Amino acid sequence: MLITWLYKKYKTRRARKLNPDGPEARAAAAETPEAKAERKRVLWNRIILGIALAIPVFLETLDYTVVATSQPHIASSFNRLDLQSYIGTVYLLTSTVFLPLFASLADIYGRHWALQCSLLFFLGGSALSTGARNMPMMLAGRGIAGVGAAGMLTVVRVVIADSTSLDDNNWQASILVILYSVGFSVGPTIGGALTTVTFRWVFAINLPCAVVSMILIFALLRKRTKGPQAPRRAKQSFGATEEAKTEAAVDTTSPSPTHIDKLLQVDWVGATCFITGGILLLLGLNWGSEGSWNRPHTIVSLVIGGLLILSCLFWEWLLERAQLATSVSPSRALEADPMIPFAVLKSYDVCATQLAAFTSGMVMLVIFYFIAIFMVIVNGLTAVEAGVQLVYFAPGMGIGTIIAITMIKLKKIRQPKYPISLGNLFIVVSLGLISWAIKGHSQTKVNIFMALAGVGVGMTFGPLAIHARFSQPSERVAIVVALNLFFRSLGGTVGLAQCATIMNSKVQSQLTSLGASSSSAAHLSATSLASLQQIDTLPPEIRTVIKEAFRNGVRWSFISLIPWCALSFFACLFLSNIPDTDRTTEKEKERGGNGGVEKKDGAESAGSSTVATKKVATEKVTNEEQQGSPV
């Protein structure tokens, strides 16, 4: 993408030199000084945004991939190889369930301080893991670092989404995809290199990076991002006329909220129910995917987690009813801003895009895990060789991102719903083709169709967030972004649990039908990948049977994703059009340049003057509250 942009800039400048009377030269000459200054300001803001946010995004991605390759070495250092999976699981749990809470904190305390808080958590967790003396201390550090990762992931996306320009959001989303791709590509290599020295360097490398990031964000973004937002209750004047709302907005006599007011503004009850319920649900899914769905701890975890999530939704409904109440003053406990406003969940566009993010997360993680199982167990590749084959997904994702960016920039489209629908179609088709290639035992076809799936995921990755952001008012940007990230992570967890269950069931049934005892079949199907690599020591006829069973199990795992993705495809066909703020601004500038002002009579002119004065005062108060405009 960067190469394409540089090439276009080179062609434009060359055309101006070779043809001074050409359209490019005339357009450049006609550009006003104000337009040139605005263009330079936008470019400078983009550079500052990229510099300040690159390290948090890269840190969050790099940490997960580096630790993933180092987990066996870390667990072996404490003689707890049986707990190696929890090093990644604990981080994944906290980095998922804390996403909505940090969206709320970004509104209440401002983007800058929420991002600094997340970096502080990440720094503390990494320091604790670096100096860990036992496995519980290591897991505690990973959990704290996951909280910080949730904040970095959420607030960075919120800062980007604060821009009201469709083009800016499109460009910035592409930069995020590039940073994620780089992190996922170099992470395993860096992890392997650091582990050869000592596993502590895996976490210690985060410490100076986090400190540098905190300094850069303080210096570059502190006055360029939105500050604390007004409480949602203060923004709503139910039953009031437009004139009364405007007069309330310009009322500057109310004192600024204190630290106690801000703490009470946080939805602690909803956050506690959501975080606890989310952790229990994800733990239950993780245990169930290991073949223990009927175990008491799995059932209890899923049931209690589900009840807590329902309790959270009921509490959010109570908070919304309290905000709508005008005759009775609500109690102190009901003065908090809802962490997940019900108005967001009532939007079809938000629900459809979250479903698409859910299925996209499913496809991404299932491809990485189950294609590796197919290549290692069925095709007999080493773990390193299988990792090389998985790289085919990344170029496809990059191509899909470029296609989505180009489609949104086209003047005749300018809507993210089109790349979303096309990307979902690619995902559905690619899943069917992957299962067909696995059935035919063709590794080349699997690689090609895996790249096609990457194209589909890349086409939906950025546009989903853009469409959800522009389908809601600006005061809901933070929670919409957090929900998009949450459902993408949740989709990955649910997808792994579903596909692992289906694969184990298919393997067990096939081995049982071929004469193996039920207990032996269950043991083989539920064993870890590392243990299954020992099947090479078995007799050839038994080895062939086991490989065939796993090939069939992996194939049905991919088939099981098709209904989810097909539902997402049909849901996204009915997305509405979002407002194109860039075109609206251009048209307003053209009208202003032409001096096109309709004449009004005296009464109308006086009324419009009063309204304009109030609007200016309202904007002034809003700007003072936000302590600066978004980047």
FENURWO-V664887 format. One record per backbone hydrogen bond with DSSP energy under -1.0 kcal/mol. CO is the residue of the C=O (numbers start at 0). NH is the residue of the N-H. E is the energy in kcal/mol with one decimal. If there is no record, write none. Layout:
co->CO nh->NH e->E
co->CO nh->NH e->E
//
This chain:
co->0 nh->4 e->-2.3
co->1 nh->5 e->-2.5
co->2 nh->6 e->-2.3
co->3 nh->7 e->-2.1
co->4 nh->8 e->-2.2
co->5 nh->9 e->-2.2
co->6 nh->10 e->-2.4
co->7 nh->11 e->-2.4
co->8 nh->12 e->-2.2
co->9 nh->13 e->-2.3
co->10 nh->14 e->-2.3
co->11 nh->15 e->-1.7
co->12 nh->16 e->-1.8
co->13 nh->17 e->-2.4
co->14 nh->18 e->-2.0
co->18 nh->21 e->-1.9
co->21 nh->25 e->-2.3
co->22 nh->26 e->-2.4
co->23 nh->27 e->-2.1
co->24 nh->28 e->-2.3
co->25 nh->29 e->-2.0
co->31 nh->35 e->-2.2
co->32 nh->36 e->-2.5
co->33 nh->37 e->-2.4
co->34 nh->38 e->-2.4
co->35 nh->39 e->-2.3
co->36 nh->40 e->-2.2
co->37 nh->41 e->-2.4
co->38 nh->42 e->-2.2
co->39 nh->43 e->-2.7
co->40 nh->44 e->-2.5
co->41 nh->45 e->-2.1
co->42 nh->46 e->-2.1
co->43 nh->47 e->-2.5
co->44 nh->48 e->-2.7
co->45 nh->49 e->-2.5
co->46 nh->50 e->-2.4
co->47 nh->51 e->-2.6
co->48 nh->52 e->-2.2
co->49 nh->53 e->-1.4
co->52 nh->56 e->-1.8
co->53 nh->57 e->-2.7
co->54 nh->58 e->-3.0
co->55 nh->59 e->-2.4
co->56 nh->60 e->-2.0
co->57 nh->61 e->-3.0
co->58 nh->62 e->-2.7
co->59 nh->63 e->-1.2
co->60 nh->64 e->-1.8
co->61 nh->65 e->-2.9
co->62 nh->66 e->-2.1
co->63 nh->67 e->-1.6
co->64 nh->68 e->-1.3
co->66 nh->70 e->-1.0
co->69 nh->73 e->-2.3
co->70 nh->74 e->-2.7
co->71 nh->75 e->-2.1
co->72 nh->76 e->-1.4
co->74 nh->79 e->-2.7
co->75 nh->78 e->-1.2
co->79 nh->82 e->-1.7
co->80 nh->83 e->-1.3
co->83 nh->86 e->-1.2
co->84 nh->88 e->-2.0
co->85 nh->89 e->-2.3
co->87 nh->91 e->-2.3
co->88 nh->92 e->-2.6
co->89 nh->93 e->-2.1
co->90 nh->94 e->-2.1
co->92 nh->96 e->-2.4
co->93 nh->97 e->-1.3
co->95 nh->98 e->-1.2
co->97 nh->101 e->-1.8
co->98 nh->102 e->-1.4
co->99 nh->103 e->-1.9
co->100 nh->104 e->-2.3
co->101 nh->105 e->-2.1
co->102 nh->106 e->-1.1
co->103 nh->107 e->-2.2
co->104 nh->108 e->-2.8
co->106 nh->228 e->-3.6
co->109 nh->113 e->-1.7
co->110 nh->114 e->-2.2
co->111 nh->115 e->-2.3
co->112 nh->116 e->-2.2
co->113 nh->117 e->-2.0
co->114 nh->118 e->-2.2
co->115 nh->119 e->-2.0
co->116 nh->120 e->-2.1
co->117 nh->121 e->-2.4
co->118 nh->122 e->-2.6
co->119 nh->123 e->-2.6
co->120 nh->124 e->-2.7
co->121 nh->125 e->-2.3
co->122 nh->126 e->-2.3
co->123 nh->127 e->-2.3
co->124 nh->128 e->-2.2
co->125 nh->129 e->-2.2
co->126 nh->130 e->-1.8
co->128 nh->131 e->-1.0
co->133 nh->137 e->-1.8
co->134 nh->138 e->-2.7
co->135 nh->139 e->-2.3
co->136 nh->140 e->-2.0
co->137 nh->141 e->-2.1
co->138 nh->142 e->-2.2
co->139 nh->143 e->-2.2
co->140 nh->144 e->-2.4
co->141 nh->145 e->-1.9
co->142 nh->146 e->-1.5
co->143 nh->147 e->-1.8
co->144 nh->148 e->-2.3
co->145 nh->149 e->-2.2
co->146 nh->150 e->-1.8
co->147 nh->151 e->-2.6
co->148 nh->152 e->-2.7
co->149 nh->153 e->-2.3
co->150 nh->154 e->-2.8
co->151 nh->155 e->-1.8
co->152 nh->156 e->-1.2
co->153 nh->157 e->-2.3
co->154 nh->158 e->-2.8
co->155 nh->159 e->-1.8
co->156 nh->160 e->-2.4
co->157 nh->161 e->-1.4
co->159 nh->162 e->-1.2
co->164 nh->168 e->-2.1
co->165 nh->169 e->-2.2
co->166 nh->170 e->-2.6
co->167 nh->171 e->-2.9
co->168 nh->172 e->-2.2
co->169 nh->173 e->-1.4
co->170 nh->174 e->-1.6
co->171 nh->175 e->-1.9
co->172 nh->176 e->-1.9
co->173 nh->177 e->-2.0
co->174 nh->178 e->-2.4
co->175 nh->179 e->-2.7
co->176 nh->180 e->-2.6
co->177 nh->181 e->-2.5
co->178 nh->182 e->-2.4
co->179 nh->183 e->-2.7
co->180 nh->184 e->-1.7
co->181 nh->185 e->-2.6
co->182 nh->186 e->-1.8
co->185 nh->189 e->-2.5
co->186 nh->190 e->-2.8
co->187 nh->191 e->-2.2
co->188 nh->192 e->-2.1
co->189 nh->193 e->-2.6
co->190 nh->194 e->-2.0
co->191 nh->195 e->-1.1
co->193 nh->196 e->-1.1
co->193 nh->197 e->-1.9
co->197 nh->200 e->-1.4
co->198 nh->201 e->-1.3
co->199 nh->203 e->-2.5
co->200 nh->204 e->-1.8
co->202 nh->205 e->-1.3
co->203 nh->206 e->-1.1
co->205 nh->209 e->-2.6
co->206 nh->210 e->-1.9
co->207 nh->211 e->-2.5
co->208 nh->212 e->-2.2
co->209 nh->213 e->-2.2
co->210 nh->214 e->-1.9
co->211 nh->215 e->-2.5
co->212 nh->216 e->-2.6
co->213 nh->217 e->-2.0
co->214 nh->218 e->-2.3
co->215 nh->219 e->-2.8
co->216 nh->220 e->-2.0
co->220 nh->224 e->-1.1
co->225 nh->110 e->-2.2
co->230 nh->234 e->-1.2
co->236 nh->239 e->-1.8
co->240 nh->244 e->-2.3
co->241 nh->245 e->-2.2
co->242 nh->246 e->-2.3
co->243 nh->247 e->-2.2
co->244 nh->248 e->-1.8
co->245 nh->249 e->-1.6
co->257 nh->261 e->-2.1
co->258 nh->262 e->-2.2
co->259 nh->263 e->-2.4
co->260 nh->264 e->-1.3
co->264 nh->336 e->-2.7
co->265 nh->267 e->-1.8
co->266 nh->270 e->-2.3
co->267 nh->271 e->-2.5
co->268 nh->272 e->-2.3
co->269 nh->273 e->-2.5
co->270 nh->274 e->-2.9
co->271 nh->275 e->-2.4
co->272 nh->276 e->-2.4
co->273 nh->277 e->-2.7
co->274 nh->278 e->-2.4
co->275 nh->279 e->-2.2
co->276 nh->280 e->-2.5
co->277 nh->281 e->-2.6
co->278 nh->282 e->-2.4
co->279 nh->283 e->-2.5
co->280 nh->284 e->-2.4
co->281 nh->285 e->-2.2
co->282 nh->286 e->-2.8
co->283 nh->287 e->-2.6
co->284 nh->288 e->-2.0
co->286 nh->291 e->-1.1
co->287 nh->290 e->-2.0
co->291 nh->294 e->-1.1
co->294 nh->298 e->-2.1
co->295 nh->299 e->-2.8
co->296 nh->300 e->-1.7
co->297 nh->301 e->-2.3
co->298 nh->302 e->-2.6
co->299 nh->303 e->-2.6
co->300 nh->304 e->-2.1
co->301 nh->305 e->-2.3
co->302 nh->306 e->-2.3
co->303 nh->307 e->-2.3
co->304 nh->308 e->-2.0
co->305 nh->309 e->-2.2
co->306 nh->310 e->-2.3
co->307 nh->311 e->-2.2
co->308 nh->312 e->-2.1
co->309 nh->313 e->-2.3
co->310 nh->314 e->-2.4
co->311 nh->315 e->-2.3
co->312 nh->316 e->-1.9
co->313 nh->317 e->-2.0
co->314 nh->318 e->-2.3
co->315 nh->319 e->-2.0
co->316 nh->320 e->-2.3
co->317 nh->321 e->-2.3
co->318 nh->322 e->-1.9
co->319 nh->323 e->-1.8
co->320 nh->324 e->-1.2
co->331 nh->334 e->-1.4
co->340 nh->343 e->-1.0
co->340 nh->344 e->-1.0
co->341 nh->345 e->-1.2
co->343 nh->346 e->-1.3
co->346 nh->350 e->-2.1
co->347 nh->351 e->-2.8
co->348 nh->352 e->-2.3
co->349 nh->353 e->-2.2
co->350 nh->354 e->-2.0
co->351 nh->355 e->-2.1
co->352 nh->356 e->-2.4
co->353 nh->357 e->-2.3
co->354 nh->358 e->-2.3
co->355 nh->359 e->-2.3
co->356 nh->360 e->-2.3
co->357 nh->361 e->-1.8
co->358 nh->362 e->-2.4
co->359 nh->363 e->-2.2
co->360 nh->364 e->-1.9
co->361 nh->365 e->-2.4
co->362 nh->366 e->-2.3
co->363 nh->367 e->-1.8
co->364 nh->368 e->-2.4
co->365 nh->369 e->-2.8
co->366 nh->370 e->-1.6
co->368 nh->372 e->-1.5
co->369 nh->373 e->-2.1
co->370 nh->374 e->-2.4
co->371 nh->375 e->-2.5
co->372 nh->376 e->-2.4
co->373 nh->378 e->-1.7
co->374 nh->380 e->-2.6
co->381 nh->385 e->-2.5
co->382 nh->386 e->-2.0
co->383 nh->387 e->-1.8
co->384 nh->388 e->-1.7
co->385 nh->389 e->-1.7
co->388 nh->391 e->-1.5
co->389 nh->392 e->-1.6
co->391 nh->395 e->-1.1
co->392 nh->396 e->-2.0
co->393 nh->397 e->-2.3
co->394 nh->398 e->-2.6
co->395 nh->399 e->-2.4
co->396 nh->400 e->-2.0
co->397 nh->401 e->-2.1
co->398 nh->402 e->-2.4
co->399 nh->403 e->-2.3
co->400 nh->404 e->-2.5
co->401 nh->405 e->-2.4
co->402 nh->406 e->-2.5
co->403 nh->407 e->-2.2
co->404 nh->408 e->-1.6
co->405 nh->409 e->-1.2
co->409 nh->412 e->-1.4
co->409 nh->413 e->-1.1
co->414 nh->417 e->-1.0
co->415 nh->419 e->-1.7
co->416 nh->420 e->-2.3
co->417 nh->421 e->-2.4
co->418 nh->422 e->-2.6
co->419 nh->423 e->-2.4
co->420 nh->424 e->-2.0
co->421 nh->425 e->-2.2
co->422 nh->426 e->-2.1
co->423 nh->427 e->-2.2
co->424 nh->428 e->-2.4
co->425 nh->429 e->-2.8
co->426 nh->430 e->-2.2
co->427 nh->431 e->-1.7
co->428 nh->432 e->-2.3
co->429 nh->433 e->-2.7
co->430 nh->434 e->-2.2
co->431 nh->435 e->-1.8
co->432 nh->436 e->-2.6
co->433 nh->437 e->-2.5
co->434 nh->438 e->-1.9
co->435 nh->439 e->-1.8
co->436 nh->441 e->-2.3
co->441 nh->445 e->-1.8
co->442 nh->446 e->-2.1
co->443 nh->447 e->-2.0
co->444 nh->448 e->-2.7
co->445 nh->449 e->-2.0
co->446 nh->450 e->-1.8
co->447 nh->451 e->-1.7
co->448 nh->452 e->-2.0
co->449 nh->453 e->-1.9
co->450 nh->454 e->-1.8
co->451 nh->455 e->-1.9
co->452 nh->456 e->-2.5
co->453 nh->457 e->-2.7
co->454 nh->458 e->-2.0
co->456 nh->460 e->-1.7
co->459 nh->463 e->-1.8
co->461 nh->465 e->-2.0
co->462 nh->466 e->-2.9
co->463 nh->467 e->-2.2
co->464 nh->468 e->-2.1
co->465 nh->469 e->-2.3
co->466 nh->470 e->-1.0
co->472 nh->475 e->-1.7
co->473 nh->476 e->-1.3
co->475 nh->479 e->-2.0
co->476 nh->480 e->-2.3
co->477 nh->481 e->-2.3
co->478 nh->482 e->-2.5
co->479 nh->483 e->-1.9
co->480 nh->484 e->-1.9
co->481 nh->485 e->-2.7
co->482 nh->486 e->-2.7
co->483 nh->487 e->-1.4
co->484 nh->488 e->-2.1
co->485 nh->489 e->-3.0
co->486 nh->490 e->-2.2
co->487 nh->491 e->-1.5
co->488 nh->492 e->-1.8
co->489 nh->493 e->-2.9
co->490 nh->494 e->-2.7
co->491 nh->495 e->-2.1
co->492 nh->496 e->-2.2
co->493 nh->497 e->-2.9
co->494 nh->498 e->-2.7
co->495 nh->499 e->-2.4
co->496 nh->500 e->-2.0
co->497 nh->501 e->-2.3
co->498 nh->502 e->-2.7
co->499 nh->503 e->-2.6
co->500 nh->504 e->-2.2
co->501 nh->505 e->-2.5
co->502 nh->506 e->-2.7
co->503 nh->507 e->-2.5
co->504 nh->508 e->-2.5
co->505 nh->509 e->-2.4
co->506 nh->510 e->-2.5
co->507 nh->511 e->-2.3
co->508 nh->512 e->-2.3
co->509 nh->513 e->-1.1
co->510 nh->515 e->-2.3
co->511 nh->514 e->-1.6
co->516 nh->520 e->-2.6
co->517 nh->521 e->-2.5
co->518 nh->522 e->-2.0
co->519 nh->523 e->-2.4
co->520 nh->524 e->-2.5
co->521 nh->525 e->-1.6
co->527 nh->531 e->-1.9
co->528 nh->532 e->-1.2
co->530 nh->533 e->-1.7
co->531 nh->534 e->-1.8
co->533 nh->536 e->-1.8
co->534 nh->537 e->-1.8
co->538 nh->542 e->-2.5
co->539 nh->543 e->-2.3
co->540 nh->544 e->-1.6
co->541 nh->545 e->-2.3
co->542 nh->546 e->-2.3
co->543 nh->547 e->-2.2
co->544 nh->548 e->-2.1
co->545 nh->549 e->-2.2
co->546 nh->550 e->-2.3
co->547 nh->551 e->-2.2
co->548 nh->552 e->-2.1
co->549 nh->553 e->-2.7
co->550 nh->554 e->-2.0
co->551 nh->555 e->-2.1
co->552 nh->556 e->-1.4
co->553 nh->557 e->-1.7
co->554 nh->558 e->-1.8
co->555 nh->559 e->-1.9
co->557 nh->560 e->-1.0
co->558 nh->561 e->-1.1
co->560 nh->564 e->-2.2
co->561 nh->565 e->-2.8
co->562 nh->566 e->-2.3
co->563 nh->567 e->-2.0
co->564 nh->568 e->-2.2
co->565 nh->569 e->-2.3
co->566 nh->570 e->-2.2
co->567 nh->571 e->-2.1
co->570 nh->573 e->-1.0
co->571 nh->574 e->-1.2
co->578 nh->580 e->-1.1
co->579 nh->583 e->-1.9
co->580 nh->584 e->-2.2
co->581 nh->585 e->-2.0
co->582 nh->586 e->-2.4
co->583 nh->587 e->-2.1
co->584 nh->588 e->-2.1
co->585 nh->589 e->-2.2
co->586 nh->590 e->-2.4
co->587 nh->591 e->-2.4
co->588 nh->592 e->-2.5
co->589 nh->593 e->-1.9
co->590 nh->595 e->-2.0
co->594 nh->596 e->-1.6
co->600 nh->604 e->-2.5
co->601 nh->605 e->-2.3
co->602 nh->606 e->-2.4
co->603 nh->607 e->-2.9
co->604 nh->608 e->-2.2
co->605 nh->609 e->-2.0
co->606 nh->610 e->-2.3
co->607 nh->611 e->-2.5
co->608 nh->612 e->-2.4
co->609 nh->613 e->-2.2
co->610 nh->614 e->-2.4
co->611 nh->615 e->-2.4
co->612 nh->616 e->-2.2
co->613 nh->617 e->-2.6
co->614 nh->618 e->-2.7
co->615 nh->619 e->-2.1
co->616 nh->620 e->-2.3
co->617 nh->621 e->-2.5
co->618 nh->622 e->-2.5
co->619 nh->623 e->-2.1
co->620 nh->624 e->-2.2
co->621 nh->625 e->-2.2
co->622 nh->626 e->-1.0
co->622 nh->627 e->-1.1
co->625 nh->226 e->-2.5
//
